Amino acid sequence: MPHMRPLTLAVIGFIAVSALAVLYVMIGRPVHSGALPASLEELKPSVPKGLPRLVFEDARGKPHSLSDFHGRYVLLNLWATWCAPCVRELPDLARLQAAMPEGGLKVVAVNVWHSNPAETLAFLNAHDASGLSAYFDPHTGMMTVFGQVGLPFSVLVDPEGREVARALGPAQWDDPTAIAYFKSLGEHASS
């Protein structure tokens, strides 16, 4: 019977690891599955983690936070008017937002440079990104919160308000495979 003890422990260990793996797959979001399309190679999955309360303002000066979008996926994009890669990807983000169904992914592009609401709105309109809501960071502190110095910087936030992926640098947000991916996330969020 002593030889049964290691075998029993091995079986129990296997069952425990298998149960954890099944729970992870059942509870996890598609962003964990490695199913990101090649067009989103910059978007790196991360262990889901809560985010601090981030406050930003819209074109009317009304304060907002990510909790305003609770229950849906959010692509938080931090950009600045002086950042050439940011300016190039703003139209892509606008096309991604336009392709999303009502209640699907919300693109929240926040100008993190010293601007006011009118300047931010005018800049988006002048750069083929009028389909995006004009948000700006009046305190220019969002980059510090994420510990980033480079732009553009994007964070994918799940319906529970947790960061699940991030991208430093521009991505092909309006590529058909990226759009299909983000649409599928929205479908998983509503089911």
Contacts in CASP RR format, 6 or more apart in sequence:
PFRMAT RR
TARGET T0000
AUTHOR 0000-0000-0000
METHOD contacts of the structure
MODEL  1
MPHMRPLTLAVIGFIAVSALAVLYVMIGRPVHSGALPASLEELKPSVPKG
LPRLVFEDARGKPHSLSDFHGRYVLLNLWATWCAPCVRELPDLARLQAAM
PEGGLKVVAVNVWHSNPAETLAFLNAHDASGLSAYFDPHTGMMTVFGQVG
LPFSVLVDPEGREVARALGPAQWDDPTAIAYFKSLGEHASS
24 32 0 8 1.000
29 48 0 8 1.000
29 158 0 8 1.000
29 164 0 8 1.000
29 185 0 8 1.000
29 188 0 8 1.000
30 184 0 8 1.000
30 185 0 8 1.000
30 188 0 8 1.000
31 45 0 8 1.000
31 156 0 8 1.000
31 158 0 8 1.000
31 164 0 8 1.000
31 165 0 8 1.000
31 185 0 8 1.000
32 45 0 8 1.000
32 164 0 8 1.000
34 45 0 8 1.000
35 181 0 8 1.000
36 43 0 8 1.000
36 45 0 8 1.000
36 165 0 8 1.000
36 181 0 8 1.000
37 175 0 8 1.000
37 177 0 8 1.000
37 178 0 8 1.000
37 180 0 8 1.000
37 181 0 8 1.000
38 177 0 8 1.000
39 171 0 8 1.000
39 172 0 8 1.000
39 175 0 8 1.000
39 177 0 8 1.000
39 178 0 8 1.000
40 167 0 8 1.000
40 171 0 8 1.000
40 172 0 8 1.000
40 175 0 8 1.000
40 177 0 8 1.000
40 178 0 8 1.000
40 181 0 8 1.000
41 171 0 8 1.000
42 167 0 8 1.000
42 168 0 8 1.000
42 169 0 8 1.000
42 170 0 8 1.000
42 171 0 8 1.000
43 154 0 8 1.000
43 156 0 8 1.000
43 165 0 8 1.000
43 166 0 8 1.000
43 167 0 8 1.000
43 171 0 8 1.000
44 165 0 8 1.000
44 166 0 8 1.000
44 167 0 8 1.000
45 164 0 8 1.000
45 165 0 8 1.000
46 163 0 8 1.000
46 164 0 8 1.000
46 165 0 8 1.000
46 166 0 8 1.000
48 158 0 8 1.000
48 160 0 8 1.000
48 162 0 8 1.000
48 163 0 8 1.000
48 164 0 8 1.000
49 162 0 8 1.000
49 163 0 8 1.000
50 161 0 8 1.000
50 162 0 8 1.000
50 163 0 8 1.000
51 66 0 8 1.000
51 155 0 8 1.000
51 157 0 8 1.000
51 161 0 8 1.000
51 162 0 8 1.000
51 163 0 8 1.000
52 145 0 8 1.000
53 65 0 8 1.000
53 66 0 8 1.000
53 67 0 8 1.000
54 65 0 8 1.000
54 66 0 8 1.000
54 76 0 8 1.000
54 142 0 8 1.000
54 145 0 8 1.000
55 63 0 8 1.000
55 64 0 8 1.000
55 65 0 8 1.000
55 139 0 8 1.000
56 63 0 8 1.000
56 64 0 8 1.000
56 65 0 8 1.000
56 108 0 8 1.000
56 110 0 8 1.000
56 135 0 8 1.000
56 136 0 8 1.000
56 137 0 8 1.000
56 138 0 8 1.000
56 142 0 8 1.000
57 63 0 8 1.000
57 64 0 8 1.000
57 117 0 8 1.000
57 135 0 8 1.000
57 136 0 8 1.000
57 137 0 8 1.000
57 138 0 8 1.000
58 64 0 8 1.000
58 117 0 8 1.000
58 133 0 8 1.000
58 134 0 8 1.000
58 135 0 8 1.000
59 117 0 8 1.000
59 118 0 8 1.000
59 120 0 8 1.000
59 121 0 8 1.000
59 133 0 8 1.000
59 134 0 8 1.000
60 117 0 8 1.000
61 117 0 8 1.000
64 135 0 8 1.000
66 74 0 8 1.000
66 76 0 8 1.000
66 108 0 8 1.000
66 157 0 8 1.000
66 161 0 8 1.000
67 161 0 8 1.000
69 106 0 8 1.000
69 108 0 8 1.000
69 157 0 8 1.000
70 159 0 8 1.000
70 160 0 8 1.000
70 161 0 8 1.000
71 159 0 8 1.000
71 160 0 8 1.000
71 189 0 8 1.000
72 103 0 8 1.000
72 104 0 8 1.000
72 105 0 8 1.000
72 106 0 8 1.000
72 159 0 8 1.000
72 186 0 8 1.000
72 189 0 8 1.000
73 104 0 8 1.000
73 105 0 8 1.000
73 106 0 8 1.000
73 156 0 8 1.000
73 157 0 8 1.000
73 158 0 8 1.000
73 159 0 8 1.000
73 182 0 8 1.000
73 185 0 8 1.000
73 186 0 8 1.000
73 189 0 8 1.000
74 105 0 8 1.000
74 106 0 8 1.000
74 107 0 8 1.000
74 108 0 8 1.000
74 156 0 8 1.000
74 157 0 8 1.000
74 161 0 8 1.000
75 93 0 8 1.000
75 96 0 8 1.000
75 105 0 8 1.000
75 106 0 8 1.000
75 107 0 8 1.000
75 108 0 8 1.000
75 154 0 8 1.000
75 155 0 8 1.000
75 156 0 8 1.000
75 157 0 8 1.000
75 173 0 8 1.000
75 182 0 8 1.000
76 108 0 8 1.000
76 110 0 8 1.000
76 154 0 8 1.000
76 155 0 8 1.000
76 156 0 8 1.000
76 157 0 8 1.000
77 89 0 8 1.000
77 93 0 8 1.000
77 107 0 8 1.000
77 108 0 8 1.000
77 109 0 8 1.000
77 110 0 8 1.000
77 152 0 8 1.000
77 153 0 8 1.000
77 154 0 8 1.000
78 110 0 8 1.000
78 112 0 8 1.000
78 137 0 8 1.000
78 142 0 8 1.000
78 143 0 8 1.000
78 146 0 8 1.000
78 148 0 8 1.000
78 151 0 8 1.000
78 152 0 8 1.000
78 153 0 8 1.000
78 154 0 8 1.000
79 86 0 8 1.000
79 87 0 8 1.000
79 89 0 8 1.000
79 90 0 8 1.000
79 109 0 8 1.000
79 110 0 8 1.000
79 111 0 8 1.000
79 112 0 8 1.000
79 151 0 8 1.000
79 152 0 8 1.000
80 86 0 8 1.000
80 111 0 8 1.000
80 112 0 8 1.000
80 113 0 8 1.000
80 151 0 8 1.000
81 87 0 8 1.000
81 111 0 8 1.000
81 113 0 8 1.000
81 115 0 8 1.000
81 119 0 8 1.000
81 123 0 8 1.000
82 113 0 8 1.000
83 151 0 8 1.000
83 152 0 8 1.000
85 151 0 8 1.000
85 152 0 8 1.000
85 169 0 8 1.000
85 170 0 8 1.000
86 151 0 8 1.000
86 152 0 8 1.000
86 170 0 8 1.000
87 127 0 8 1.000
88 170 0 8 1.000
89 152 0 8 1.000
89 170 0 8 1.000
89 171 0 8 1.000
89 173 0 8 1.000
90 109 0 8 1.000
90 124 0 8 1.000
90 127 0 8 1.000
90 128 0 8 1.000
90 129 0 8 1.000
90 132 0 8 1.000
91 127 0 8 1.000
91 128 0 8 1.000
91 129 0 8 1.000
91 174 0 8 1.000
92 170 0 8 1.000
92 171 0 8 1.000
92 172 0 8 1.000
92 173 0 8 1.000
92 174 0 8 1.000
93 107 0 8 1.000
93 109 0 8 1.000
93 129 0 8 1.000
93 132 0 8 1.000
93 173 0 8 1.000
93 174 0 8 1.000
94 107 0 8 1.000
94 124 0 8 1.000
94 128 0 8 1.000
94 129 0 8 1.000
94 130 0 8 1.000
94 131 0 8 1.000
94 132 0 8 1.000
95 173 0 8 1.000
95 174 0 8 1.000
96 105 0 8 1.000
96 107 0 8 1.000
96 173 0 8 1.000
96 174 0 8 1.000
96 178 0 8 1.000
96 179 0 8 1.000
96 182 0 8 1.000
97 105 0 8 1.000
97 106 0 8 1.000
97 107 0 8 1.000
97 131 0 8 1.000
97 132 0 8 1.000
98 131 0 8 1.000
99 174 0 8 1.000
99 179 0 8 1.000
99 183 0 8 1.000
100 106 0 8 1.000
100 107 0 8 1.000
100 179 0 8 1.000
100 182 0 8 1.000
100 183 0 8 1.000
101 183 0 8 1.000
101 186 0 8 1.000
103 186 0 8 1.000
103 190 0 8 1.000
104 183 0 8 1.000
104 186 0 8 1.000
104 189 0 8 1.000
104 190 0 8 1.000
105 182 0 8 1.000
105 183 0 8 1.000
105 185 0 8 1.000
105 186 0 8 1.000
107 132 0 8 1.000
107 173 0 8 1.000
108 133 0 8 1.000
108 135 0 8 1.000
109 124 0 8 1.000
109 129 0 8 1.000
109 132 0 8 1.000
109 133 0 8 1.000
109 135 0 8 1.000
110 135 0 8 1.000
110 136 0 8 1.000
110 137 0 8 1.000
110 142 0 8 1.000
111 120 0 8 1.000
111 123 0 8 1.000
111 134 0 8 1.000
111 135 0 8 1.000
111 136 0 8 1.000
111 137 0 8 1.000
112 136 0 8 1.000
112 137 0 8 1.000
112 140 0 8 1.000
112 141 0 8 1.000
112 142 0 8 1.000
112 143 0 8 1.000
112 151 0 8 1.000
113 140 0 8 1.000
114 140 0 8 1.000
115 123 0 8 1.000
115 136 0 8 1.000
116 136 0 8 1.000
117 134 0 8 1.000
117 136 0 8 1.000
120 134 0 8 1.000
120 135 0 8 1.000
120 136 0 8 1.000
121 134 0 8 1.000
124 130 0 8 1.000
124 131 0 8 1.000
124 132 0 8 1.000
124 134 0 8 1.000
143 149 0 8 1.000
143 150 0 8 1.000
143 151 0 8 1.000
143 153 0 8 1.000
146 153 0 8 1.000
146 155 0 8 1.000
146 166 0 8 1.000
148 168 0 8 1.000
150 168 0 8 1.000
150 169 0 8 1.000
151 169 0 8 1.000
152 167 0 8 1.000
152 169 0 8 1.000
152 170 0 8 1.000
153 166 0 8 1.000
153 167 0 8 1.000
153 168 0 8 1.000
153 169 0 8 1.000
154 166 0 8 1.000
154 167 0 8 1.000
154 169 0 8 1.000
154 171 0 8 1.000
155 163 0 8 1.000
155 165 0 8 1.000
155 166 0 8 1.000
155 167 0 8 1.000
156 163 0 8 1.000
156 164 0 8 1.000
156 165 0 8 1.000
156 166 0 8 1.000
157 163 0 8 1.000
157 164 0 8 1.000
158 164 0 8 1.000
158 189 0 8 1.000
159 189 0 8 1.000
171 178 0 8 1.000
172 178 0 8 1.000
END
